[in-house]
């Protein structure tokens, strides 16, 4: 089932999410719905707070970025061909490498894209959908998407990385999003 995406301005997007246990109600269905919602919204990642759940869960599919490119056209990203994974109870252990800028967007902040600098590598400790523990290092676009989704479970948004003047310039658009004065081709839930 496709779920509505929570729009900028909703308090849940600013909450630090909670770890969950293997007996979380209908977890398998929730993960399935998150994949469906992410793909229906043309996203490459989706965090549980974006579907109104304050839990430490996000899904990432960076493989779709590389899927439509020729074999010799990986864009120079070290993470080609990407990953498709579920991350539960994730915690960043280390950030490494040079910070690099990339034009990011967010399903919860539609029609706004900005350059954001992030480290090129992230070491993440998490459990998968079967609650098997992992500690993995991710690089390139995959690392960026993971950091973006991880921010959601920490109550942060990509616009928090912008300089104050740039944020001030975007405030009118942000207000319009929070008031529901924007229409998207995917379902959205606006702050009341």
N, C-alpha and C positions, 0 to 999 in steps of 0.2 A: 504494500500500500504506500502510495506517495504521501508524505507528510508535509505540512506547511513549514516553510523556513521562517524562523523568528527574525524579524527586522530590527535594525539598529534602533536603540532607544529602550528596548525591553531589558528590565533589570537582570534577567537570567544571564545575559551576555557579559555581565560584569561580576558574576559570582565565581568563586573558586569551586570547581566541581569536586564531588566526593568519589573515593574509590568504591568499587562494588565487589560483591562476592559471587561465586559461581551460581548461587541460587537466586540471583536477581530475576524478578518475574518476567517471563517471556523474552529473555535476552536474545535467543536465536531469531525470533520474529522481529525484534527491534533492529537487529543488525541487518536482516534481510530488507526491512523497510528503509533503513538508512542508505543502503546501496541503491535501492530503487529511487529514492528521493534525490540522491546525489546525481545519478545519471539523468534523471528527468529534468534536473536543473542545470545540466551541462557543467557540473563541478568536477574537480579532481580530488576533492577531500570534503569531508563533512564531520563536524563534531556534535556530540549529543546536545550541548547547550543550544545549538542552532535549530534543534527540533524540540526545544522546551524541556530538556532533561538535564538536570545539574549533576551529571555523572561523568567520570573520567573514561570516556569512550569516543574514539573517532575512527573513521575509515579513510583510506588513501588509495587512489589508483593513479600512480604516476606513469604506469605502463601505457595507458591510453595516449599520452602525449607523444610517445615514440612509435606507436603502432602504425600510424599513417605515413611514416617517413620511409624513404629508401634506406637500405641497410647502411649506406655510406653517409647518411644524413642524420647523425645523432645530435647535431647542433653543438658538438664538442663537449657535451655533458657527460661526466664520468659515470653517471648513474643509469645510462641507457642499458637495458631496455626498460628500466623502472620496476616498480613493485605494485602489487595489489594486496593490501593487508588490513587486518583489523587490529587496533591498538586499544587495550583495556588497561586501566590503572597505570598509565604511562608516567614516567618521571625522567626528565633529562638529567643525565649524569655528567655530560661534558659537551661544550661547544668549542669547536676548533676551526682553524683555517682563516683565510682572509674573508672579510665582510665584502659582499658584492651586492650590487643593486639589481633589482628585477621588478618589473611592473606587476604588482599584485592587485587582485580584486577579491571580493568576498560575497558569497551568496546572501549574507545578511546585510550587506551594504551595497546594494545593486547600483550599477551605472557609475560607480566611482572606482577608478584605478589610479594607483600611485606607485612610484618607485620606492621600494623599501630595501634597506641594507640588512642582510643577515649573514651569519657565519656559514661557510661552505660545508661544514660537517657537524653532525649531531650524533652523540652516543645516547641511546635511549634504552631504558629498562622498562619492560612492559610484559603483560601476558596476552596471549592470543585468544581467539574465541573459544578455545578448549581449555583455557586457563593454564596453558603451558608457559613457563617463564622464558623470557628472552632478554639478552643484552646485545644490541646490534648497533653498528655504526652505519649511518646513511650519509650520502654526499649529494651534491648538485641540486637539481630540481626536486628530487625526492626529499632531501634534507630540508629544503625550503618549505615544501608543502607540509611536512611533519611539524616544523616549527610554527607555521601558521595555524594548523589545527591544534597543536599543543597550547598555543596562546589562548585559544577558545576555552580550554578546560581550566585555564588559569585566570579567566576573566579579563583577558586582554584582546584588543582588536588591532588589525594592521595599521589603522589610522593613528594609533598611539605612538608610532615610530616617526610620525611626520613632525616637521618643525612647527612651532606654535602659529606662525604667520600663515603657513599653508593650511593648517587645520581651521584657522579662523576664516580663510577664504572658502573653505568647503562647508562651513556651518549651515548655510542656507539649504544646501542639498541634503545634508544630514538631517536637518529639521524636517524637510519634506518627507524623507524616508520614514522617520519616526512617527510622523502624523499620517502615514499611509497615502501620501500624495504622489505615489509612484505606482506604476503598473508593470508587472513582470509577466512573462509567459510561464512562470511556475507559481505554485501556491505560496502565499506569504501570510504570516501572522504579525499584526502590527501592535505596538504598545498601546495600552489604553490610557 
